[in-house]
Amino acid sequence: MDTESQVELLAIETHQSCSYCSLPEGSCESWLQGTRITPEHYQMLLDRGWRRIGSYICKPIADKACCPQYAIRCEALNYKLTKSQARVLRKMRKYLMTEGTEELEKWKSRERYRPVAMQKEVNPKEQPIGIGEAIVIQDNNKRSVGSPDIPWHLSEKSKKLPPRSGLGPDPDKPLCVKSKVRKMNNKTKSTQQQVPQNHPDAYEILRSQIPHLNPADNFKRELRVVLVPALEDDLRFQSTSRESFNVFKKFQTVVIKESESEWSFLKWSRCFTDCPVPHDFTGTGPGYGNFHQQYILDGKIIAVGVLTLIPNAVVTEYFYYDPDYGFLSLGIYSALNEICLLNELHKIDNRHKRYYLGAYTHLSPKMRYKISFAPAELLCPHTYKWIPLQECIVALESRTPRLDPGREDEIRNENESVHTTFDMDNLLVCYECNNITYRQYILEHYGYVDGGNAGSSVDVDDRKEELETLKQYVSRVGAKCATSIPLRVPVSLYPL
């Protein structure tokens, strides 16, 4: 058993202001701090809904949050470019053909006023009618003017036959679904029907349309994408860290609406440089660990993607960009580039298959672009099964935290395996730099087991409180992680 990992429990539940709807104490998360986590163990935590922020690892609790968050991933080997994403690539290609700062201002103003110009004209028939105004109706190309004293819904033309009494919905037919849910479901199905699995040319088609991978002779601007290991002793990272921090600070101020004093260079380093997954540069690929993918336009960093590379996947932890170049849809562009990166890594090591896009919140319009990277899957926070997106739409629209409500037997078995059948004596802990079982820890730290007393000065209530906390920890990480990743004890929860 690989026991090189070690984590510390910081908090079982923290309630903070929701970053999506701004509800005070609306979000609910559990927090760990990883001293060291192997790529295999980090993969196990990803499949339990955890994600990394620096050396800290958090898990959103969907049942207790105002805006439920779900882990989302994409089967990148079966991905096919969509029309809207192809437009983003064409827009980038057209911009690279321009030159000068005047063109930049034109593009920015064009994107700024596009939503106003594309507003749908209001139909005069749909405008609300004031009190006492005559009602004008267009019927069979004939104009008729109604009386202001007689509302339209009471006139002779508006009378309809009374509804017939029925026996209710037909039990042999499927239940009615909302129109927007049906359209989204049909769109997802049609997209996946058009994308044959393991399509031999899907990746080549995507790669051929990414501008920086296929520079043309008429490009007047240079866009480079550089993958840099986030190490303090790496010269490339050292020389660009300050510039990258300035882009991040501008992004947090303009886009996220945070104050400039909220972030310092030291805080940025803790969140995006520190990483519990160690770097491993053995092999022919870029290696494993924490990387920054820098998007450099004419020698200037305009965007940075924080990635974690592990043997089975590419995980995007955070992405930020210069707001002056927001018209280029850099979030979508970076995701397409990261899918290409995973396909290239798959050629070196065929274990690379999945692309993790972080967390998805259906209630946030800014997150909707993530579900366009089909075939997508969401992690159910109850059964911890990856559910295809088209099967989650009804639950997402109804704001139900559970994504597979019909699988009650799996939910019951999962809960039983954590709360009843799991033997806490098998919990792996780290006590005084030694990895031992929880039963051994009780003997060494408390001096007794199962009610016996060997002269310990520690109160029995303290042990019971710690045991309840550890049970909740096991329910968050799962039995597999609890028996393979050492947890530092004694547990001291921190106010977050």
C-alpha positions as CSV (number, residue, x, y, z in Angstrom):
1,M,0.0,0.0,0.0
2,D,1.3,3.4,-1.0
3,T,1.4,5.6,2.1
4,E,3.5,8.5,0.9
5,S,0.4,10.8,1.2
6,Q,-0.7,12.7,4.3
7,V,-3.6,15.0,4.9
8,E,-4.8,17.1,7.8
9,L,-8.5,17.8,8.6
10,L,-9.2,21.5,8.8
11,A,-13.0,21.7,8.9
12,I,-15.9,19.3,8.5
13,E,-18.3,22.1,7.5
14,T,-17.7,25.8,6.8
15,H,-20.4,28.3,5.9
16,Q,-19.3,31.3,3.9
17,S,-20.9,33.8,1.5
18,C,-21.9,32.2,-1.8
19,S,-19.7,33.4,-4.7
20,Y,-22.6,32.9,-7.2
21,C,-25.7,34.4,-5.5
22,S,-23.9,36.3,-2.7
23,L,-26.1,34.7,0.0
24,P,-24.5,35.1,3.4
25,E,-23.3,31.7,4.6
26,G,-24.9,30.1,1.5
27,S,-22.0,27.9,0.6
28,C,-21.0,24.8,2.6
29,E,-17.6,23.1,2.2
30,S,-15.3,20.6,3.9
31,W,-11.5,21.4,4.0
32,L,-8.3,19.3,4.1
33,Q,-4.7,20.4,3.9
34,G,-2.4,18.1,2.0
35,T,1.2,17.8,3.2
36,R,1.9,15.4,0.3
37,I,-0.5,13.6,-1.9
38,T,0.5,11.1,-4.6
39,P,-1.2,11.4,-8.0
40,E,-3.1,8.1,-7.4
41,H,-4.6,9.4,-4.2
42,Y,-5.4,12.7,-5.7
43,Q,-7.3,10.9,-8.4
44,M,-9.3,9.1,-5.7
45,L,-10.2,12.4,-4.1
46,L,-11.3,13.8,-7.4
47,D,-13.7,11.0,-7.8
48,R,-15.2,11.9,-4.4
49,G,-15.8,15.5,-5.4
50,W,-12.7,17.1,-3.9
51,R,-10.6,19.7,-5.7
52,R,-7.4,21.5,-4.9
53,I,-6.7,25.2,-4.1
54,G,-3.0,25.4,-3.5
55,S,-2.1,22.9,-0.8
56,Y,-5.7,23.1,0.5
57,I,-8.4,20.6,-0.7
58,C,-12.1,21.4,-0.5
59,K,-15.3,19.6,-1.2
60,P,-18.6,21.4,-1.7
61,I,-21.5,19.9,0.2
62,A,-24.4,20.1,-2.3
63,D,-27.1,19.2,0.2
64,K,-26.4,22.2,2.4
65,A,-25.5,24.8,-0.2
66,C,-27.7,27.4,-1.9
67,C,-26.1,26.8,-5.3
68,P,-25.2,23.1,-5.5
69,Q,-21.8,22.4,-7.1
70,Y,-20.9,19.2,-8.9
71,A,-17.6,17.9,-10.1
72,I,-17.6,17.7,-14.0
73,R,-15.4,15.9,-16.4
74,C,-15.2,15.3,-20.1
75,E,-14.2,12.2,-22.0
76,A,-11.6,14.1,-24.0
77,L,-10.7,11.2,-26.3
78,N,-14.3,11.2,-27.7
79,Y,-14.6,15.0,-27.9
80,K,-15.7,16.7,-31.1
81,L,-15.7,20.4,-31.8
82,T,-19.1,22.2,-31.8
83,K,-20.2,25.1,-34.0
84,S,-20.1,27.7,-31.2
85,Q,-16.6,26.6,-30.2
86,A,-15.4,26.7,-33.8
87,R,-16.6,30.3,-33.9
88,V,-14.4,31.1,-30.9
89,L,-11.4,29.7,-32.8
90,R,-12.2,31.6,-36.0
91,K,-12.5,34.8,-33.9
92,M,-9.1,34.3,-32.5
93,R,-7.7,33.6,-36.0
94,K,-9.2,36.8,-37.4
95,Y,-7.8,38.8,-34.5
96,L,-4.3,37.4,-35.0
97,M,-4.5,38.8,-38.6
98,T,-4.8,42.3,-37.3
99,E,-2.1,44.6,-35.9
100,G,-1.8,47.8,-33.8
101,T,-3.6,49.0,-30.7
102,E,-6.4,50.7,-32.8
103,E,-7.6,47.2,-33.9
104,L,-7.7,46.1,-30.3
105,E,-9.9,49.0,-29.4
106,K,-12.2,48.3,-32.4
107,W,-12.6,44.6,-31.3
108,K,-13.3,45.6,-27.7
109,S,-15.9,48.2,-28.7
110,R,-17.5,45.7,-31.2
111,E,-17.9,43.1,-28.5
112,R,-19.1,45.7,-26.0
113,Y,-22.0,46.9,-28.1
114,R,-22.9,43.6,-29.7
115,P,-25.4,42.5,-27.1
116,V,-27.3,45.8,-27.5
117,A,-27.4,45.5,-31.3
118,M,-28.5,41.9,-31.1
119,Q,-31.5,42.6,-28.8
120,K,-34.7,41.2,-30.1
121,E,-37.3,43.8,-31.1
122,V,-40.3,43.7,-29.0
123,N,-43.5,42.7,-30.8
124,P,-46.1,45.5,-30.5
125,K,-48.7,42.8,-29.9
126,E,-46.8,41.6,-26.8
127,Q,-46.5,45.1,-25.2
128,P,-48.6,45.7,-22.1
129,I,-51.7,47.8,-22.8
130,G,-52.5,50.7,-20.5
131,I,-55.8,51.2,-18.8
132,G,-58.4,52.7,-21.1
133,E,-56.5,52.1,-24.3
134,A,-58.1,50.5,-27.3
135,I,-56.9,47.0,-28.0
136,V,-55.7,46.5,-31.6
137,I,-55.7,42.9,-32.9
138,Q,-54.5,41.7,-36.2
139,D,-56.8,38.9,-37.4
140,N,-56.7,37.5,-40.9
141,N,-55.1,40.7,-42.3
142,K,-58.0,42.7,-41.0
143,R,-57.7,45.3,-38.3
144,S,-60.4,45.5,-35.6
145,V,-60.5,47.9,-32.7
146,G,-61.9,46.7,-29.4
147,S,-63.7,48.8,-26.9
148,P,-61.6,50.0,-24.0
149,D,-64.5,49.1,-21.7
150,I,-64.5,45.4,-22.7
151,P,-61.3,43.5,-22.0
152,W,-60.2,41.2,-24.8
153,H,-60.4,38.0,-22.7
154,L,-64.1,38.7,-22.1
155,S,-65.0,39.4,-25.7
156,E,-66.8,37.0,-28.0
157,K,-63.7,36.1,-30.0
158,S,-61.8,34.9,-26.9
159,K,-64.4,32.4,-25.7
160,K,-63.3,28.8,-25.8
161,L,-65.0,25.6,-25.2
162,P,-64.8,24.4,-21.6
163,P,-62.2,21.7,-20.9
164,R,-63.4,18.1,-20.9
165,S,-63.2,16.1,-17.7
166,G,-60.6,13.4,-17.9
167,L,-59.1,10.6,-15.9
168,G,-55.7,12.2,-15.5
169,P,-52.4,11.5,-17.3
170,D,-52.0,8.3,-19.3
171,P,-49.9,5.9,-17.1
172,D,-48.6,4.2,-20.3
173,K,-47.0,7.5,-21.5
174,P,-44.0,9.3,-20.1
175,L,-44.5,12.3,-17.9
176,C,-44.5,15.8,-19.3
177,V,-41.2,17.6,-19.3
178,K,-40.6,21.4,-19.4
179,S,-39.9,22.7,-22.9
180,K,-36.5,24.1,-22.1
181,V,-35.5,20.8,-20.4
182,R,-36.7,18.9,-23.5
183,K,-34.8,21.1,-25.9
184,M,-31.6,20.8,-23.9
185,N,-32.0,17.1,-23.6
186,N,-32.6,16.7,-27.4
187,K,-29.6,19.0,-28.1
188,T,-27.3,16.9,-25.9
189,K,-28.5,13.7,-27.6
190,S,-28.1,15.0,-31.1
191,T,-24.6,16.2,-30.2
192,Q,-23.6,12.9,-28.9
193,Q,-25.1,11.1,-31.9
194,Q,-23.1,13.2,-34.2
195,V,-19.9,12.3,-32.3
196,P,-19.0,8.7,-32.9
197,Q,-16.9,7.3,-30.0
198,N,-13.2,7.0,-30.7
199,H,-13.6,9.0,-33.9
200,P,-10.3,8.8,-35.7
201,D,-10.3,12.3,-37.1
202,A,-12.0,14.2,-34.2
203,Y,-8.8,15.3,-32.5
204,E,-7.1,16.1,-35.8
205,I,-10.0,18.3,-36.8
206,L,-9.9,20.1,-33.5
207,R,-6.1,20.5,-33.6
208,S,-6.1,21.8,-37.2
209,Q,-8.4,24.7,-36.2
210,I,-6.5,26.0,-33.1
211,P,-4.6,29.1,-34.4
212,H,-1.5,29.0,-32.2
213,L,-0.9,25.3,-33.2
214,N,-1.3,26.1,-36.9
215,P,0.1,29.6,-37.4
216,A,-0.5,31.1,-40.9
217,D,1.7,33.4,-42.9
218,N,-0.8,36.3,-42.7
219,F,-0.7,36.4,-38.9
220,K,0.5,39.8,-37.7
221,R,0.3,38.8,-34.1
222,E,2.1,36.0,-32.3
223,L,0.3,33.8,-29.8
224,R,2.3,31.2,-27.9
225,V,1.1,28.8,-25.2
226,V,3.8,27.7,-22.8
227,L,3.5,25.0,-20.1
228,V,5.6,26.0,-17.2
229,P,6.1,23.9,-14.0
230,A,5.0,26.0,-10.9
231,L,8.3,25.7,-9.1
232,E,10.1,28.5,-7.3
233,D,13.5,27.2,-8.6
234,D,12.3,27.1,-12.2
235,L,13.8,30.1,-14.1
236,R,10.9,30.4,-16.5
237,F,8.4,30.5,-13.7
238,Q,10.5,33.0,-11.7
239,S,10.8,35.4,-14.5
240,T,7.0,35.5,-15.2
241,S,5.5,35.0,-11.8
242,R,5.1,38.8,-11.1
243,E,3.5,39.4,-14.5
244,S,1.2,36.5,-14.0
245,F,0.2,37.8,-10.6
246,N,-0.6,41.2,-12.1
247,V,-2.9,39.6,-14.6
248,F,-4.6,37.6,-11.8
249,K,-5.1,40.7,-9.7
250,K,-6.6,42.6,-12.6
251,F,-8.9,39.7,-13.3
252,Q,-10.1,39.5,-9.6
253,T,-10.7,43.2,-9.5
254,V,-12.6,43.7,-12.8
255,V,-14.3,40.4,-13.3
256,I,-14.8,38.9,-9.8
257,K,-15.4,42.4,-8.3
258,E,-12.9,42.0,-5.4
259,S,-10.9,44.8,-3.9
260,E,-7.3,45.3,-4.9
261,S,-6.2,44.8,-1.3
262,E,-7.8,41.4,-1.2
263,W,-4.8,39.6,-2.8
264,S,-1.1,39.9,-2.2
265,F,1.7,38.1,-4.1
266,L,2.3,35.8,-1.1
267,K,-1.4,34.8,-1.0
268,W,-1.4,34.2,-4.8
269,S,1.7,32.0,-4.4
270,R,0.1,29.9,-1.7
271,C,-3.0,29.3,-3.8
272,F,-1.4,28.7,-7.2
273,T,2.2,27.7,-6.6
274,D,1.9,25.4,-3.6
275,C,0.7,22.0,-4.5
276,P,0.6,18.7,-2.4
277,V,1.1,16.6,-5.6
278,P,4.8,16.3,-6.1
279,H,6.4,17.1,-9.4
280,D,7.7,14.1,-11.3
281,F,9.6,14.7,-14.5
282,T,10.5,11.1,-15.3
283,G,9.5,9.9,-18.7
284,T,9.1,11.6,-22.1
285,G,6.2,13.9,-21.3
286,P,6.0,17.2,-19.3
287,G,5.7,15.2,-16.1
288,Y,3.2,15.3,-13.3
289,G,2.4,18.0,-10.7
290,N,1.3,21.6,-10.7
291,F,1.8,23.6,-14.0
292,H,0.9,27.0,-15.3
293,Q,-0.1,27.2,-18.9
294,Q,0.6,30.7,-20.0
295,Y,-1.0,32.4,-23.1
296,I,1.5,34.9,-24.4
297,L,0.3,37.4,-27.1
298,D,3.2,39.4,-28.6
299,G,5.4,38.8,-25.6
300,K,2.7,39.7,-23.1
301,I,0.9,37.3,-20.8
302,I,-2.9,37.6,-21.4
303,A,-4.1,34.5,-19.6
304,V,-2.9,31.7,-17.3
305,G,-4.4,28.2,-16.7
306,V,-3.5,26.5,-13.5
307,L,-3.3,22.7,-14.2
308,T,-2.6,19.6,-12.3
309,L,-1.2,16.8,-14.4
310,I,-1.7,13.2,-13.1
311,P,-1.3,9.9,-14.9
312,N,-5.0,9.5,-15.6
313,A,-6.2,13.0,-16.3
314,V,-5.6,16.7,-16.8
315,V,-7.3,18.8,-14.1
316,T,-7.9,22.5,-14.5
317,E,-7.8,24.1,-11.1
318,Y,-8.3,27.8,-12.0
319,F,-8.1,30.1,-15.1
320,Y,-7.7,33.8,-15.2
321,Y,-7.1,36.3,-18.0
322,D,-6.6,40.0,-18.8
323,P,-10.1,41.6,-18.9
324,D,-8.9,43.7,-21.9
325,Y,-8.9,40.5,-24.0
326,G,-12.2,39.1,-22.7
327,F,-13.8,39.5,-26.1
328,L,-11.6,36.6,-27.3
329,S,-13.6,34.1,-25.1
330,L,-10.3,32.9,-23.6
331,G,-12.0,30.5,-21.2
332,I,-13.4,28.4,-24.0
333,Y,-10.2,28.7,-26.0
334,S,-8.1,27.5,-23.1
335,A,-10.4,24.5,-22.5
336,L,-10.0,23.5,-26.2
337,N,-6.3,23.8,-25.9
338,E,-6.2,21.7,-22.7
339,I,-8.2,19.0,-24.5
340,C,-5.5,19.0,-27.2
341,L,-2.9,18.7,-24.4
342,L,-4.6,15.6,-23.0
343,N,-4.8,14.0,-26.4
344,E,-1.1,14.6,-26.9
345,L,-0.3,13.1,-23.5
346,H,-2.5,10.1,-24.4
347,K,-0.1,9.4,-27.2
348,I,2.7,9.2,-24.7
349,D,0.8,7.4,-22.0
350,N,-2.6,5.8,-22.8
351,R,-3.7,6.2,-19.2
352,H,-4.6,9.9,-19.9
353,K,-8.3,9.8,-20.8
354,R,-10.3,12.4,-18.9
355,Y,-10.4,16.1,-18.6
356,Y,-11.6,17.5,-15.3
357,L,-13.2,21.0,-15.5
358,G,-13.5,21.7,-11.8
359,A,-16.9,22.4,-10.3
360,Y,-20.2,23.1,-12.2
361,T,-23.1,25.1,-10.9
362,H,-26.2,25.0,-13.0
363,L,-27.6,28.2,-11.4
364,S,-24.6,30.3,-12.7
365,P,-24.8,31.4,-16.3
366,K,-21.0,31.8,-16.3
367,M,-20.7,28.0,-15.8
368,R,-22.9,26.9,-18.7
369,Y,-20.1,26.8,-21.1
370,K,-18.6,23.7,-19.3
371,I,-21.5,21.4,-20.3
372,S,-20.8,22.2,-24.0
373,F,-17.7,20.0,-23.8
374,A,-19.5,16.7,-24.5
375,P,-19.5,13.9,-23.7
376,A,-19.7,15.4,-20.2
377,E,-20.4,13.6,-16.9
378,L,-21.4,15.0,-13.4
379,L,-20.5,13.4,-10.1
380,C,-23.6,12.5,-8.0
381,P,-22.8,13.6,-4.4
382,H,-24.8,10.7,-2.9
383,T,-23.8,7.6,-4.9
384,Y,-20.5,9.0,-6.1
385,K,-21.2,7.7,-9.6
386,W,-20.3,9.7,-12.7
387,I,-23.7,10.3,-14.4
388,P,-24.0,11.3,-18.1
389,L,-25.1,14.9,-18.5
390,Q,-28.3,14.1,-20.4
391,E,-29.5,12.1,-17.4
392,C,-28.9,14.9,-15.0
393,I,-30.8,17.7,-16.7
394,V,-34.2,17.1,-15.0
395,A,-32.5,17.1,-11.5
396,L,-30.5,20.2,-12.4
397,E,-33.5,22.1,-13.5
398,S,-35.4,21.1,-10.3
399,R,-32.4,22.1,-8.1
400,T,-32.2,18.6,-6.6
401,P,-28.8,17.9,-5.2
402,R,-29.1,14.2,-5.9
403,L,-28.5,13.5,-9.6
404,D,-29.7,9.9,-9.8
405,P,-32.8,9.8,-7.5
406,G,-34.0,6.5,-8.9
407,R,-31.0,4.6,-7.6
408,E,-32.1,4.3,-4.0
409,D,-30.5,0.9,-3.5
410,E,-27.0,2.3,-4.4
411,I,-27.6,5.3,-2.2
412,R,-28.5,3.1,0.7
413,N,-25.6,0.8,0.2
414,E,-23.2,3.7,0.0
415,N,-24.5,5.2,3.2
416,E,-24.4,1.8,5.0
417,S,-20.8,1.2,3.9
418,V,-19.7,4.5,5.4
419,H,-21.8,4.7,8.6
420,T,-22.4,1.1,9.6
421,T,-20.2,-1.4,7.9
422,F,-17.0,0.6,7.9
423,D,-14.7,-0.4,10.9
424,M,-13.2,2.7,12.3
425,D,-10.3,0.6,13.7
426,N,-9.1,0.3,10.1
427,L,-8.8,4.1,9.6
428,L,-5.3,5.0,8.6
429,V,-3.8,7.8,10.7
430,C,-0.5,9.5,11.1
431,Y,0.5,9.8,14.8
432,E,3.9,11.2,15.8
433,C,5.3,10.6,12.2
434,N,4.1,7.0,12.1
435,N,1.4,5.6,10.0
436,I,-0.8,3.3,12.1
437,T,-4.4,2.2,12.4
438,Y,-6.9,4.1,14.5
439,R,-7.0,1.3,17.0
440,Q,-3.3,1.5,17.6
441,Y,-3.6,5.2,17.9
442,I,-6.2,4.9,20.7
443,L,-3.9,2.5,22.6
444,E,-0.9,4.8,22.3
445,H,-2.7,8.2,22.8
446,Y,-5.6,7.4,25.2
447,G,-4.2,4.2,26.8
448,Y,-7.5,2.3,26.6
449,V,-9.9,0.7,24.1
450,D,-13.6,0.1,24.2
451,G,-14.3,1.6,27.6
452,G,-11.2,0.2,29.4
453,N,-9.0,2.6,31.3
454,A,-5.2,2.4,31.6
455,G,-4.8,5.6,33.7
456,S,-5.2,8.0,30.8
457,S,-5.7,11.7,31.8
458,V,-7.7,12.4,28.7
459,D,-11.4,12.9,29.2
460,V,-13.6,10.2,27.6
461,D,-15.8,12.8,26.1
462,D,-12.9,14.2,24.1
463,R,-12.4,10.8,22.5
464,K,-16.1,10.5,21.7
465,E,-16.1,13.9,20.1
466,E,-13.0,13.1,18.0
467,L,-14.5,9.8,17.0
468,E,-17.7,11.5,15.7
469,T,-15.5,14.0,13.7
470,L,-13.5,11.1,12.2
471,K,-16.7,9.4,11.2
472,Q,-17.8,12.5,9.3
473,Y,-14.4,12.6,7.7
474,V,-14.8,9.0,6.5
475,S,-18.2,9.9,5.0
476,R,-16.6,12.7,3.1
477,V,-13.6,10.9,1.6
478,G,-15.0,7.4,1.4
479,A,-13.8,4.1,2.8
480,K,-11.1,3.6,0.1
481,C,-9.4,6.9,0.8
482,A,-9.8,6.5,4.6
483,T,-7.8,3.3,4.5
484,S,-5.1,4.4,2.1
485,I,-4.4,8.1,2.9
486,P,-3.0,8.8,6.4
487,L,-4.9,11.4,8.4
488,R,-2.8,13.4,10.8
489,V,-4.0,13.0,14.4
490,P,-4.9,14.3,17.0
491,V,-7.5,16.3,15.0
492,S,-7.6,20.0,15.7
493,L,-10.3,21.8,13.7
494,Y,-9.4,25.3,12.6
495,P,-11.8,28.2,12.4
496,L,-12.1,29.1,8.7
